[in-house]
């Protein structure tokens, strides 16, 4: 049987992944609630997503859902178990150009770098693209540089 995932979400109590899918043979749209077992606030969401994708009972249904989307849903679930709000979890997926990445932990930094790589690949221009221009030069507005205390010459 082949299934096409339409929508994917998370349910907090009990911890579950909710999948709206269409059976391609019968063309019926159905809802499947996939329980996330043995998952705590200390669990690795990457391993849990991989375990769900390879599960014999749920693997066929999750074939159309990307690994990164499953990881995001499980991260939201883990954040909820740690006591964070949904807004806090969703804000962690946004890229803020003013955010200091030096203050992040290894796991969060890897996630932010992955998001930046995805954004780069999405905006990348290749030779075969219609918008591709060889040796493009762009002038950026020069901003006024702030003076720092170490820039001052001392006698």
HELIX and SHEET records of a PDB file:
HELIX    1   1 UNK A   45  UNK A   53  1                                   9    
HELIX    2   2 UNK A   61  UNK A   64  5                                   4    
HELIX    3   3 UNK A   67  UNK A   81  1                                  15    
HELIX    4   4 UNK A   86  UNK A   91  1                                   6    
HELIX    5   5 UNK A  101  UNK A  103  5                                   3    
HELIX    6   6 UNK A  106  UNK A  123  1                                  18    
HELIX    7   7 UNK A  149  UNK A  151  5                                   3    
SHEET    1   A 3 UNK A   3  UNK A  11  0                                        
SHEET    2   A 3 UNK A  16  UNK A  23 -1                                        
SHEET    3   A 3 UNK A  29  UNK A  35 -1                                        
END                                                                             
